[in-house]
């Protein structure tokens, strides 16, 4: 999903987060910059570096 789509989803009542599995650190950083702070990004098999992003 694009960062813009995730931003739109973060503004919808009732959606608390999404699963992000691309592994693209640049995209994850963009998502972090534009998403609502309470919106969760769930990642499976994450590396320690992801923890610093969120």
N, CA, C and O atoms as a GROMACS GRO file, in nm:
protein
  216
    1UNK      N    1   0.084  -0.118   0.000
    1UNK     CA    2   0.000   0.000   0.000
    1UNK      C    3   0.088   0.124   0.000
    1UNK      O    4   0.194   0.127   0.062
    2UNK      N    5   0.043   0.223  -0.068
    2UNK     CA    6   0.120   0.347  -0.075
    2UNK      C    7   0.106   0.424   0.056
    2UNK      O    8   0.006   0.408   0.127
    3UNK      N    9   0.204   0.508   0.089
    3UNK     CA   10   0.192   0.592   0.209
    3UNK      C   11   0.066   0.679   0.206
    3UNK      O   12   0.006   0.704   0.310
    4UNK      N   13   0.026   0.725   0.088
    4UNK     CA   14  -0.094   0.809   0.078
    4UNK      C   15  -0.220   0.730   0.113
    4UNK      O   16  -0.309   0.783   0.180
    5UNK      N   17  -0.228   0.605   0.070
    5UNK     CA   18  -0.343   0.521   0.104
    5UNK      C   19  -0.346   0.494   0.254
    5UNK      O   20  -0.451   0.499   0.316
    6UNK      N   21  -0.231   0.464   0.311
    6UNK     CA   22  -0.225   0.439   0.456
    6UNK      C   23  -0.266   0.564   0.532
    6UNK      O   24  -0.333   0.554   0.635
    7UNK      N   25  -0.227   0.682   0.485
    7UNK     CA   26  -0.270   0.807   0.547
    7UNK      C   27  -0.422   0.818   0.543
    7UNK      O   28  -0.484   0.853   0.644
    8UNK      N   29  -0.483   0.789   0.429
    8UNK     CA   30  -0.629   0.796   0.417
    8UNK      C   31  -0.696   0.696   0.511
    8UNK      O   32  -0.797   0.728   0.574
    9UNK      N   33  -0.641   0.576   0.520
    9UNK     CA   34  -0.696   0.476   0.611
    9UNK      C   35  -0.683   0.518   0.757
    9UNK      O   36  -0.770   0.489   0.839
   10UNK      N   37  -0.575   0.587   0.789
   10UNK     CA   38  -0.554   0.630   0.929
   10UNK      C   39  -0.656   0.735   0.972
   10UNK      O   40  -0.674   0.758   1.091
   11UNK      N   41  -0.721   0.799   0.875
   11UNK     CA   42  -0.823   0.899   0.905
   11UNK      C   43  -0.964   0.841   0.916
   11UNK      O   44  -1.058   0.912   0.950
   12UNK      N   45  -0.980   0.711   0.888
   12UNK     CA   46  -1.111   0.647   0.892
   12UNK      C   47  -1.139   0.594   1.033
   12UNK      O   48  -1.060   0.518   1.088
   13UNK      N   49  -1.252   0.637   1.090
   13UNK     CA   50  -1.294   0.584   1.220
   13UNK      C   51  -1.313   0.433   1.211
   13UNK      O   52  -1.371   0.384   1.114
   14UNK      N   53  -1.266   0.362   1.310
   14UNK     CA   54  -1.283   0.217   1.315
   14UNK      C   55  -1.166   0.138   1.258
   14UNK      O   56  -1.157   0.018   1.281
   15UNK      N   57  -1.078   0.202   1.184
   15UNK     CA   58  -0.957   0.133   1.136
   15UNK      C   59  -0.843   0.177   1.226
   15UNK      O   60  -0.806   0.294   1.230
   16UNK      N   61  -0.787   0.081   1.300
   16UNK     CA   62  -0.684   0.115   1.398
   16UNK      C   63  -0.542   0.095   1.346
   16UNK      O   64  -0.446   0.143   1.406
   17UNK      N   65  -0.528   0.024   1.233
   17UNK     CA   66  -0.395   0.000   1.179
   17UNK      C   67  -0.399  -0.089   1.057
   17UNK      O   68  -0.505  -0.133   1.013
   18UNK      N   69  -0.281  -0.115   1.004
   18UNK     CA   70  -0.265  -0.203   0.888
   18UNK      C   71  -0.140  -0.288   0.907
   18UNK      O   72  -0.052  -0.254   0.987
   19UNK      N   73  -0.134  -0.397   0.832
   19UNK     CA   74  -0.013  -0.480   0.829
   19UNK      C   75   0.073  -0.433   0.713
   19UNK      O   76   0.026  -0.424   0.600
   20UNK      N   77   0.198  -0.402   0.740
   20UNK     CA   78   0.294  -0.355   0.638
   20UNK      C   79   0.400  -0.462   0.624
   20UNK      O   80   0.470  -0.494   0.720
   21UNK      N   81   0.411  -0.518   0.505
   21UNK     CA   82   0.507  -0.628   0.488
   21UNK      C   83   0.601  -0.607   0.371
   21UNK      O   84   0.665  -0.702   0.326
   22UNK      N   85   0.612  -0.484   0.322
   22UNK     CA   86   0.699  -0.462   0.207
   22UNK      C   87   0.847  -0.472   0.243
   22UNK      O   88   0.929  -0.514   0.161
   23UNK      N   89   0.882  -0.434   0.366
   23UNK     CA   90   1.023  -0.432   0.406
   23UNK      C   91   1.099  -0.313   0.350
   23UNK      O   92   1.221  -0.304   0.364
   24UNK      N   93   1.029  -0.222   0.287
   24UNK     CA   94   1.089  -0.103   0.226
   24UNK      C   95   1.103   0.006   0.332
   24UNK      O   96   1.005   0.069   0.371
   25UNK      N   97   1.226   0.029   0.378
   25UNK     CA   98   1.249   0.125   0.487
   25UNK      C   99   1.217   0.268   0.446
   25UNK      O  100   1.174   0.348   0.530
   26UNK      N  101   1.238   0.302   0.322
   26UNK     CA  102   1.205   0.437   0.276
   26UNK      C  103   1.054   0.458   0.281
   26UNK      O  104   1.006   0.562   0.326
   27UNK      N  105   0.980   0.358   0.234
   27UNK     CA  106   0.834   0.368   0.240
   27UNK      C  107   0.786   0.374   0.385
   27UNK      O  108   0.695   0.451   0.416
   28UNK      N  109   0.844   0.295   0.474
   28UNK     CA  110   0.805   0.298   0.614
   28UNK      C  111   0.830   0.435   0.677
   28UNK      O  112   0.750   0.482   0.758
   29UNK      N  113   0.939   0.498   0.641
   29UNK     CA  114   0.968   0.632   0.693
   29UNK      C  115   0.865   0.733   0.643
   29UNK      O  116   0.822   0.820   0.718
   30UNK      N  117   0.826   0.722   0.516
   30UNK     CA  118   0.723   0.811   0.461
   30UNK      C  119   0.591   0.791   0.533
   30UNK      O  120   0.521   0.887   0.565
   31UNK      N  121   0.556   0.665   0.559
   31UNK     CA  122   0.432   0.634   0.631
   31UNK      C  123   0.437   0.697   0.770
   31UNK      O  124   0.339   0.757   0.814
   32UNK      N  125   0.547   0.682   0.837
   32UNK     CA  126   0.561   0.738   0.972
   32UNK      C  127   0.538   0.888   0.971
   32UNK      O  128   0.476   0.942   1.063
   33UNK      N  129   0.587   0.957   0.871
   33UNK     CA  130   0.577   1.102   0.864
   33UNK      C  131   0.435   1.151   0.841
   33UNK      O  132   0.400   1.260   0.886
   34UNK      N  133   0.350   1.073   0.772
   34UNK     CA  134   0.218   1.125   0.735
   34UNK      C  135   0.101   1.060   0.809
   34UNK      O  136  -0.009   1.114   0.803
   35UNK      N  137   0.121   0.949   0.876
   35UNK     CA  138   0.008   0.881   0.940
   35UNK      C  139  -0.031   0.948   1.071
   35UNK      O  140   0.049   1.018   1.133
   36UNK      N  141  -0.155   0.925   1.111
   36UNK     CA  142  -0.202   0.971   1.241
   36UNK      C  143  -0.119   0.901   1.349
   36UNK      O  144  -0.093   0.781   1.338
   37UNK      N  145  -0.076   0.972   1.454
   37UNK     CA  146   0.011   0.911   1.556
   37UNK      C  147  -0.049   0.789   1.626
   37UNK      O  148   0.025   0.702   1.671
   38UNK      N  149  -0.181   0.783   1.638
   38UNK     CA  150  -0.243   0.669   1.707
   38UNK      C  151  -0.264   0.549   1.614
   38UNK      O  152  -0.300   0.441   1.662
   39UNK      N  153  -0.242   0.566   1.485
   39UNK     CA  154  -0.261   0.459   1.387
   39UNK      C  155  -0.144   0.363   1.396
   39UNK      O  156  -0.028   0.405   1.394
   40UNK      N  157  -0.173   0.234   1.404
   40UNK     CA  158  -0.069   0.132   1.423
   40UNK      C  159  -0.028   0.069   1.290
   40UNK      O  160  -0.110   0.046   1.201
   41UNK      N  161   0.100   0.043   1.280
   41UNK     CA  162   0.154  -0.033   1.167
   41UNK      C  163   0.204  -0.166   1.225
   41UNK      O  164   0.296  -0.167   1.308
   42UNK      N  165   0.145  -0.275   1.181
   42UNK     CA  166   0.183  -0.408   1.229
   42UNK      C  167   0.275  -0.472   1.126
   42UNK      O  168   0.248  -0.471   1.006
   43UNK      N  169   0.386  -0.526   1.176
   43UNK     CA  170   0.484  -0.588   1.088
   43UNK      C  171   0.521  -0.725   1.143
   43UNK      O  172   0.541  -0.741   1.264
   44UNK      N  173   0.530  -0.822   1.055
   44UNK     CA  174   0.566  -0.957   1.095
   44UNK      C  175   0.712  -0.981   1.059
   44UNK      O  176   0.758  -0.941   0.952
   45UNK      N  177   0.784  -1.047   1.148
   45UNK     CA  178   0.923  -1.078   1.120
   45UNK      C  179   1.010  -0.954   1.110
   45UNK      O  180   1.103  -0.949   1.029
   46UNK      N  181   0.979  -0.855   1.192
   46UNK     CA  182   1.051  -0.728   1.183
   46UNK      C  183   1.193  -0.739   1.238
   46UNK      O  184   1.224  -0.825   1.320
   47UNK      N  185   1.274  -0.651   1.190
   47UNK     CA  186   1.411  -0.639   1.241
   47UNK      C  187   1.415  -0.527   1.343
   47UNK      O  188   1.323  -0.445   1.348
   48UNK      N  189   1.518  -0.521   1.422
   48UNK     CA  190   1.531  -0.422   1.528
   48UNK      C  191   1.525  -0.279   1.473
   48UNK      O  192   1.478  -0.188   1.542
   49UNK      N  193   1.571  -0.257   1.352
   49UNK     CA  194   1.570  -0.122   1.295
   49UNK      C  195   1.428  -0.070   1.280
   49UNK      O  196   1.405   0.051   1.293
   50UNK      N  197   1.330  -0.157   1.253
   50UNK     CA  198   1.192  -0.114   1.243
   50UNK      C  199   1.143  -0.051   1.372
   50UNK      O  200   1.064   0.043   1.370
   51UNK      N  201   1.189  -0.104   1.484
   51UNK     CA  202   1.144  -0.053   1.614
   51UNK      C  203   1.180   0.095   1.630
   51UNK      O  204   1.108   0.168   1.697
   52UNK      N  205   1.288   0.139   1.571
   52UNK     CA  206   1.328   0.278   1.581
   52UNK      C  207   1.238   0.367   1.496
   52UNK      O  208   1.228   0.487   1.523
   53UNK      N  209   1.173   0.312   1.395
   53UNK     CA  210   1.086   0.392   1.309
   53UNK      C  211   0.952   0.420   1.376
   53UNK      O  212   0.891   0.524   1.350
   54UNK      N  213   0.905   0.330   1.460
   54UNK     CA  214   0.772   0.344   1.517
   54UNK      C  215   0.784   0.337   1.666
   54UNK      O  216   0.683   0.347   1.737
   0.00000   0.00000   0.00000
